[in-house]
Amino acid sequence: MNRRDCLLFSLGLIALGSHPATALASTFWDQPRKLWLKREVKPGVWEEINEVYFEKGGLRWPGYVRACRILRDVHTGKVAQMSPALMDILAGIQGWFSLHDIHVPIIVLSGLREAKTNEDAGGVKDSAHLRGGACDLTVPGVPVEYLSKLALYLQGGGVGVYPTRSFIHVDDGKMRSWRG
């Protein structure tokens, strides 16, 4: 069993709570997937969701749409269908903290970006943000070095750590890492 399988099995056990017999046949990913996201959309104005976006083998449309809205380009207002794989990475991060009885939202700093927003942010031309496959985030009280190690551990895609700006980048692309 590799690290990811072990983590997923552990998350499955915690998600099932008091049903250990069922836990052997299930994993974290078999359970409804929920995201608790917060985002400052204008100075002093926050939006928040705490919704199931995936269950019973498919997207749960109301929660998925609300998650996509939180991950929109707040500079232009554009909303797009975000990558379900990206949302799974975010759910994996939250699942790890839930496993350790830490219940805090992911603070979204950037999700989808249109070309001008990406350019203004200093993003690369082929950024996963442009197609809805990336998120810059932080978690209250959690050092970015820890977050980046957790994201790398999940092996979901690219992970960038920006320690001087106190956030990490996760995306659904190929496995790679960098420091910004």
Beta strands, then each sheet from edge to edge (+ up, - down):
strand 1: 33-42
strand 2: 45-55
strand 3: 58-59
strand 4: 106-110
strand 5: 134-138
strand 6: 158-162
strand 7: 167-171
strand 8: 176-179
sheet 1: 3+ 2- 1+ 4+ 5- 7+ 6- 8-
end
